[in-house]
Amino acid sequence: MPHYDENKPAAAENPGRLIKANPVAPSPAEVAAAAPGGDSPPSNAAIQPQCQSEHDREIPEVDLLSPLILRGVTFPNRIAMSPMCMYSAEDGFANDFHLVHLGSRAIGGTGLVMVEATAVTAAGRISPGDMGIWKDEHIDPLARIARFVETQGAIPGIQLAHAGRKASCDTPWNGGNSLKTPAEGGWPVIGPSSLPFSADDPVPVAMSETDIEECIEAWGAAARRALKAGFKVIELHAAHGYLMHEFLSPLSNHRTDNYGGSLTNRMRLLLEAASHLRAILPSELPLFVRISATDWVDGGWDIEQSIILCRELKLLGVDLIDVSSGGVIPDARIPVARGYQIRFARRIRNEAQIHTGGVGLITDPQFADEIITSGQADLVFIGRELLREPYWALQAQHALAIEPEWPVQYGYAVKRRAK
């Protein structure tokens, strides 16, 4: 069976195969919040004390189009492009497609343009077409993208990733199946334990503590390359069933050493990697972490553990949690609907007192604005809708009664015609 993942355009906000499981039943309020067509967050999310902020619906200057300052970086608005794999690199190298793809969203007014999941090792790729940053030669093509994004007024960011046991897969348009042999173009996969993602996937090699140390060093080396390339935001990918999430979840981590068993041990890899990257990044640049707030399965990773994790990440200097969900097992049942993950961002923001990004089938500007003005998240991450419409942010300005800030090359013509 093919792997599905939030970084794939065909399932951009819906990681994991979404059928057949024994899920934890959502509460009535959560079901209401996830109901198709519901415009509002649950009533208990309305006006509450907020993380490092006093804003709410009564203070309209903090909205979707207002700036956000994290450390020394000012985001021009609260609209972020979710990292979405394009599976179009060769040997990890960014190319002209990536420049145009990412650059057009910067031209279109998106405040944060995040490069797709970028592998910190060759073996950490989801597919042979994944973007990479495991060698110095990858820097220059990425730097070209970062420079252009910044010239358009957007903030360039990059997500650093390792696919773990979900590595070595074909591209989604070829079915996404595991590439099990070198003849098929595949390679050995690793994970916290010798547990495959699904029954017909390769059994991963359980990582030794030396392997773990080397992986953390690979993340550090990748972060240094990202800084040389000019990225202003680094995001650690710890969601969607990839390596860091595999360590967090008791469903995929059956270790009995310092990296398994207790919550403290299962969090260790992510906390060590985050600490390592925070020491590498200049103090003026923010560090993000994307997590899956829940596995949607009884006995798995859940929102309560996520809140504890995020409190620890904040103490290490992480600035924002990009809150998604699912992906660690193939048969979780996820109640997918507009904004279905926003309640997790709200809880983490309020209970861990850390900035959050909200994601999950956010398509219209009014709904995105409500997420920000109600204090449920500090950024909204837009996925598939930005694939459909590169100029979504400019359309949001128009929908929210703000004069769209067209690039000068377009604006003189567009505005003249409008008159």
C-alpha positions as CSV (number, residue, x, y, z in Angstrom):
1,M,0.0,0.0,0.0
2,P,1.2,3.5,-0.6
3,H,2.3,5.8,2.2
4,Y,0.3,9.0,2.6
5,D,1.8,12.1,4.2
6,E,1.0,15.7,4.9
7,N,3.9,16.7,2.7
8,K,2.3,15.1,-0.4
9,P,0.1,17.3,-2.5
10,A,-2.6,14.6,-2.8
11,A,-2.9,14.5,1.0
12,A,-1.4,17.7,2.1
13,E,-3.2,18.0,5.4
14,N,-4.1,14.4,5.9
15,P,-1.2,12.2,6.9
16,G,-1.5,8.5,7.4
17,R,-4.0,6.0,5.9
18,L,-7.2,7.0,7.4
19,I,-9.3,3.8,7.8
20,K,-10.0,1.0,10.2
21,A,-8.7,1.4,13.8
22,N,-9.9,1.6,17.3
23,P,-9.5,5.4,17.8
24,V,-9.9,7.5,20.9
25,A,-13.4,9.0,20.5
26,P,-13.3,12.8,20.3
27,S,-15.3,14.7,22.8
28,P,-18.6,16.3,21.7
29,A,-17.0,19.7,21.6
30,E,-14.2,18.3,19.4
31,V,-16.6,16.7,17.0
32,A,-18.5,20.0,16.7
33,A,-15.2,21.8,16.1
34,A,-14.4,19.3,13.3
35,A,-17.8,19.2,11.8
36,P,-17.8,20.0,8.0
37,G,-18.9,23.5,7.4
38,G,-18.4,24.7,10.9
39,D,-17.1,28.2,10.9
40,S,-16.2,28.7,14.5
41,P,-13.9,27.0,17.0
42,P,-15.5,25.3,20.0
43,S,-17.1,27.7,22.5
44,N,-14.5,27.0,25.2
45,A,-11.9,28.4,22.8
46,A,-13.5,31.8,22.4
47,I,-11.7,34.2,24.7
48,Q,-9.1,32.9,27.1
49,P,-5.8,34.1,28.5
50,Q,-3.3,33.8,25.6
51,C,0.3,32.9,25.2
52,Q,2.6,36.0,25.5
53,S,-0.3,38.2,24.2
54,E,-3.4,40.0,25.4
55,H,-5.2,40.0,22.1
56,D,-8.6,38.6,21.4
57,R,-11.6,39.4,19.1
58,E,-11.9,42.8,20.8
59,I,-8.5,44.0,19.6
60,P,-8.7,43.7,15.8
61,E,-5.2,45.0,15.1
62,V,-3.9,41.5,15.8
63,D,-5.3,39.5,12.9
64,L,-4.4,37.4,9.9
65,L,-2.6,40.3,8.1
66,S,-0.8,41.8,11.1
67,P,2.9,41.2,11.6
68,L,4.3,38.6,14.0
69,I,7.7,39.1,15.6
70,L,9.6,36.1,16.8
71,R,13.1,36.9,18.1
72,G,14.7,39.1,15.5
73,V,12.4,38.0,12.6
74,T,9.3,40.0,11.6
75,F,6.8,38.0,9.6
76,P,4.8,40.4,7.4
77,N,1.6,38.5,8.1
78,R,0.3,35.3,9.8
79,I,0.1,33.3,6.6
80,A,2.6,30.4,6.2
81,M,3.1,28.0,3.4
82,S,3.1,24.4,4.8
83,P,6.2,22.4,3.8
84,M,4.9,20.1,1.0
85,C,7.1,17.5,-0.7
86,M,7.2,17.9,-4.5
87,Y,9.3,14.8,-5.1
88,S,11.1,16.6,-7.9
89,A,14.7,16.7,-6.8
90,E,17.6,14.6,-8.1
91,D,20.1,13.5,-5.6
92,G,18.5,16.0,-3.2
93,F,19.2,19.1,-5.3
94,A,16.7,21.9,-5.6
95,N,16.1,23.0,-9.1
96,D,14.2,25.5,-11.2
97,F,10.9,23.9,-10.4
98,H,11.4,24.5,-6.7
99,L,12.5,28.1,-7.4
100,V,9.4,28.9,-9.3
101,H,7.1,26.9,-7.0
102,L,8.3,28.5,-3.8
103,G,9.0,31.9,-5.4
104,S,5.5,32.3,-6.7
105,R,4.0,31.9,-3.3
106,A,6.3,34.7,-2.0
107,I,5.2,36.9,-4.9
108,G,1.7,36.0,-3.9
109,G,2.0,37.6,-0.5
110,T,2.6,34.6,1.8
111,G,4.5,35.7,4.9
112,L,6.5,32.6,5.6
113,V,7.5,30.3,2.7
114,M,8.7,27.0,4.0
115,V,10.7,24.6,1.9
116,E,9.5,21.1,1.9
117,A,10.8,18.3,4.2
118,T,14.5,18.3,3.4
119,A,16.4,15.2,4.3
120,V,19.4,15.5,6.6
121,T,20.8,12.2,5.3
122,A,20.4,10.4,2.0
123,A,18.8,7.5,3.8
124,G,16.3,9.8,5.5
125,R,14.5,10.6,2.3
126,I,10.9,9.6,1.8
127,S,11.6,9.0,-1.9
128,P,14.4,9.3,-4.3
129,G,12.9,12.6,-5.4
130,D,13.1,14.3,-1.9
131,M,14.9,17.6,-1.3
132,G,18.2,17.1,0.5
133,I,20.7,19.0,2.6
134,W,23.1,16.3,3.6
135,K,26.1,17.7,1.7
136,D,27.6,21.1,1.1
137,E,26.8,21.0,-2.6
138,H,23.1,21.3,-1.8
139,I,23.6,24.8,-0.3
140,D,23.9,27.0,-3.5
141,P,20.6,25.9,-5.1
142,L,18.8,26.4,-1.8
143,A,20.4,29.7,-1.3
144,R,19.0,30.9,-4.7
145,I,15.5,30.1,-3.4
146,A,16.0,31.8,0.0
147,R,17.4,34.9,-1.7
148,F,14.5,35.2,-4.1
149,V,11.8,34.6,-1.4
150,E,13.4,37.3,0.7
151,T,13.5,39.8,-2.1
152,Q,9.7,39.4,-2.4
153,G,9.2,40.4,1.2
154,A,8.6,36.9,2.6
155,I,10.5,35.0,5.2
156,P,12.4,31.9,3.9
157,G,12.1,28.8,6.1
158,I,13.2,25.2,5.7
159,Q,12.0,22.0,7.4
160,L,14.7,19.5,8.3
161,A,13.6,15.9,8.2
162,H,14.4,12.2,8.5
163,A,11.8,9.8,7.3
164,G,12.9,6.9,9.6
165,R,10.9,3.7,8.8
166,K,8.8,5.5,6.3
167,A,11.8,6.1,4.0
168,S,12.6,4.4,0.7
169,C,9.2,4.8,-1.1
170,D,8.3,5.5,-4.7
171,T,6.8,8.8,-5.7
172,P,3.1,9.2,-5.0
173,W,2.1,9.4,-8.7
174,N,3.8,6.0,-9.1
175,G,1.8,4.5,-6.2
176,G,4.0,5.5,-3.3
177,N,4.9,1.9,-2.5
178,S,8.0,0.8,-0.5
179,L,11.1,0.4,-2.6
180,K,12.3,-2.8,-0.9
181,T,15.5,-3.6,-2.9
182,P,18.4,-1.7,-4.5
183,A,17.2,-3.0,-7.9
184,E,13.9,-1.0,-7.3
185,G,15.9,2.0,-6.2
186,G,15.4,1.5,-2.5
187,W,17.7,1.5,0.5
188,P,17.7,0.1,4.1
189,V,15.5,2.0,6.6
190,I,16.0,2.7,10.3
191,G,13.8,3.4,13.2
192,P,13.6,3.3,17.0
193,S,12.5,-0.4,16.9
194,S,12.3,-3.2,14.4
195,L,8.6,-2.5,13.7
196,P,7.6,-1.8,10.0
197,F,5.1,0.9,9.2
198,S,2.8,-1.7,7.7
199,A,3.0,-5.4,7.3
200,D,4.3,-5.3,3.7
201,D,6.9,-2.6,4.4
202,P,10.6,-3.4,5.1
203,V,11.5,-4.1,8.7
204,P,13.6,-1.1,9.9
205,V,17.0,-1.6,11.6
206,A,16.6,-0.6,15.3
207,M,19.0,2.3,15.9
208,S,21.9,2.0,18.3
209,E,22.7,4.9,20.6
210,T,25.6,5.7,18.3
211,D,23.2,5.8,15.4
212,I,21.1,8.3,17.3
213,E,24.1,10.5,18.1
214,E,25.1,10.5,14.5
215,C,21.6,11.4,13.4
216,I,21.5,14.4,15.8
217,E,24.9,15.5,14.4
218,A,23.3,15.2,10.9
219,W,20.5,17.5,11.9
220,G,23.1,20.0,13.3
221,A,25.2,19.9,10.1
222,A,22.0,20.4,8.0
223,A,21.1,23.4,10.2
224,R,24.5,25.0,9.5
225,R,24.0,24.5,5.8
226,A,20.5,26.0,6.0
227,L,22.0,29.1,7.7
228,K,24.6,29.4,5.0
229,A,21.9,29.2,2.4
230,G,20.2,32.2,4.1
231,F,17.1,30.6,5.7
232,K,15.6,32.7,8.6
233,V,13.5,29.9,10.1
234,I,14.5,26.3,10.8
235,E,11.8,23.8,11.5
236,L,12.4,20.3,12.9
237,H,10.0,17.7,11.5
238,A,8.8,15.6,14.4
239,A,5.4,14.7,13.0
240,H,3.6,12.4,10.6
241,G,5.2,9.1,11.6
242,Y,8.7,10.1,10.6
243,L,11.8,9.4,12.7
244,M,11.3,11.8,15.5
245,H,7.6,11.0,15.8
246,E,8.5,7.3,15.8
247,F,10.6,7.8,18.9
248,L,7.8,9.8,20.6
249,S,5.0,7.3,20.0
250,P,4.7,4.1,22.1
251,L,3.1,2.5,19.0
252,S,6.4,2.6,17.1
253,N,9.0,2.8,20.0
254,H,9.4,-0.4,21.9
255,R,12.9,0.3,23.2
256,T,14.0,-0.4,26.7
257,D,17.1,1.9,26.8
258,N,17.4,5.6,27.4
259,Y,15.3,6.4,24.3
260,G,12.3,4.2,25.0
261,G,9.7,3.3,27.6
262,S,8.9,6.3,29.7
263,L,7.7,9.6,28.3
264,T,10.9,11.2,29.4
265,N,12.9,8.7,27.4
266,R,10.7,8.8,24.3
267,M,11.1,12.6,24.2
268,R,14.8,12.4,24.6
269,L,15.8,12.3,20.9
270,L,13.7,15.4,19.9
271,L,14.8,17.3,23.0
272,E,18.4,16.6,22.4
273,A,18.1,17.6,18.7
274,A,16.2,20.7,19.5
275,S,18.9,21.7,22.1
276,H,21.6,21.0,19.6
277,L,20.0,23.2,16.9
278,R,19.2,26.0,19.3
279,A,22.9,26.2,20.2
280,I,23.8,26.4,16.5
281,L,21.2,29.0,15.5
282,P,21.9,32.7,16.1
283,S,19.9,34.0,19.0
284,E,17.9,36.3,16.6
285,L,16.6,33.4,14.5
286,P,13.5,31.4,15.5
287,L,13.4,27.6,15.8
288,F,10.1,25.8,15.0
289,V,9.1,22.2,15.6
290,R,6.3,20.4,13.8
291,I,4.6,17.7,15.9
292,S,1.7,15.4,15.5
293,A,-0.4,16.3,18.6
294,T,-2.1,12.9,18.6
295,D,-1.9,9.5,16.9
296,W,-5.7,9.2,17.0
297,V,-5.4,5.7,18.4
298,D,-5.9,4.5,22.0
299,G,-2.5,3.9,23.6
300,G,-0.6,6.1,21.2
301,W,0.9,9.6,21.4
302,D,-1.8,12.1,22.5
303,I,-2.4,15.8,23.3
304,E,-1.6,15.5,27.0
305,Q,1.9,14.1,26.2
306,S,2.2,16.8,23.5
307,I,1.6,19.6,26.0
308,I,4.3,18.2,28.3
309,L,6.7,17.9,25.3
310,C,6.0,21.5,24.2
311,R,6.7,22.9,27.7
312,E,10.1,21.2,27.5
313,L,10.7,22.5,24.0
314,K,9.9,26.0,25.1
315,L,12.5,25.7,27.9
316,L,15.1,24.8,25.3
317,G,14.4,27.9,23.3
318,V,11.9,26.6,20.7
319,D,9.8,29.5,19.5
320,L,6.8,27.9,17.8
321,I,5.0,24.6,17.6
322,D,3.6,23.7,14.2
323,V,0.7,21.5,15.2
324,S,-0.5,18.7,13.0
325,S,-1.6,15.1,13.8
326,G,-1.5,11.5,12.8
327,G,0.8,9.5,10.5
328,V,2.6,7.0,12.7
329,I,0.3,4.0,11.8
330,P,-1.4,3.3,8.5
331,D,-4.9,2.7,9.8
332,A,-5.8,5.5,12.2
333,R,-9.2,7.0,11.8
334,I,-8.9,10.7,11.6
335,P,-12.0,13.0,11.7
336,V,-10.9,15.1,8.8
337,A,-12.8,18.4,8.4
338,R,-12.0,22.1,8.1
339,G,-9.7,23.2,10.9
340,Y,-9.9,19.8,12.6
341,Q,-6.5,20.2,14.2
342,I,-6.9,23.8,15.4
343,R,-8.1,22.8,18.9
344,F,-4.8,21.1,19.5
345,A,-2.9,24.3,18.5
346,R,-5.2,26.2,20.9
347,R,-4.5,23.8,23.8
348,I,-0.8,23.8,23.3
349,R,-0.7,27.6,23.0
350,N,-2.6,28.1,26.2
351,E,-1.3,25.2,28.3
352,A,2.3,25.1,27.2
353,Q,2.4,28.9,26.8
354,I,4.2,28.8,23.5
355,H,3.4,30.2,20.1
356,T,1.7,27.8,17.7
357,G,0.9,27.3,14.1
358,G,-2.5,26.0,13.1
359,V,-3.0,23.6,10.2
360,G,-5.8,21.5,8.8
361,L,-8.0,22.1,5.7
362,I,-7.9,25.9,6.1
363,T,-9.1,27.3,2.8
364,D,-10.9,30.6,3.3
365,P,-9.5,33.9,4.7
366,Q,-12.3,34.6,7.1
367,F,-11.8,31.3,8.9
368,A,-8.0,31.8,8.9
369,D,-8.5,35.2,10.4
370,E,-10.8,33.9,13.1
371,I,-8.1,31.4,14.1
372,I,-5.7,34.3,14.7
373,T,-8.1,36.8,16.2
374,S,-9.5,34.3,18.6
375,G,-6.0,33.5,19.9
376,Q,-6.0,29.8,18.9
377,A,-2.8,30.1,16.9
378,D,-0.2,32.7,15.9
379,L,0.3,31.5,12.3
380,V,-1.9,29.6,10.0
381,F,-0.2,27.0,7.7
382,I,-1.8,26.7,4.3
383,G,-1.2,23.6,2.3
384,R,-3.3,22.4,-0.6
385,E,-5.0,25.7,-1.0
386,L,-1.7,27.4,-1.8
387,L,-1.1,24.7,-4.4
388,R,-4.5,25.6,-6.0
389,E,-3.9,29.4,-5.6
390,P,-0.4,30.8,-5.3
391,Y,-1.9,34.3,-4.7
392,W,-4.1,33.2,-1.8
393,A,-2.6,35.7,0.6
394,L,-3.4,38.6,-1.8
395,Q,-6.9,37.3,-2.1
396,A,-7.1,37.2,1.7
397,Q,-6.1,40.9,1.8
398,H,-9.0,41.6,-0.6
399,A,-11.5,39.5,1.3
400,L,-10.5,41.2,4.6
401,A,-11.0,44.7,3.0
402,I,-7.3,45.5,2.7
403,E,-5.8,46.9,-0.5
404,P,-3.9,43.9,-1.9
405,E,-0.1,44.5,-2.0
406,W,0.5,43.4,-5.5
407,P,4.1,43.2,-6.7
408,V,4.9,46.4,-8.6
409,Q,5.3,44.5,-11.8
410,Y,1.7,43.3,-11.5
411,G,0.0,46.0,-9.4
412,Y,0.1,48.9,-11.8
413,A,-1.8,46.8,-14.4
414,V,-4.1,45.1,-12.0
415,K,-5.1,48.3,-10.3
416,R,-5.5,50.2,-13.5
417,R,-7.9,47.6,-14.8
418,A,-9.9,47.6,-11.6
419,K,-10.6,51.3,-12.0
